[in-house]
Amino acid sequence: MDFNAILNELGFFLLRVGLPVILLVTLGVLIDRWERSRRERGESSFDLTSNNHH
């Protein structure tokens, strides 16, 4: 097995596994920052237990 084939397989593995992980972590960080800014402004968070239907 030559070195180019190993690098090729490693690249495809990182693309298939690494890219989705990076996207999920980025999405989690963005949601966390958004939720933290909402709490600092004093807005209520989404609550499934409240029965206030207007």
Residue, then its C-alpha position, 0 to 999 in steps of 0.5 A: m500500500d503506498f503512501n498516497a492511498i493511505l493519505n487518501e483514505l485518511g482524508f475521506f475518513l476525516l471528511r466523513v467523520g470530522l466535518p459533521v462533528i465540527l458542524l455539530v460543535t459549531l451549532g452547539v456553541l451558537i445555540d449556547r451563545w444565543e441562549r446566554s444572550r437571551r438570559e442576559r436580556g431577561e427574556s424567558s426561555f422556551d417552556l413546554t410546561s406553561n399553559n398560557h395560551h393566548 
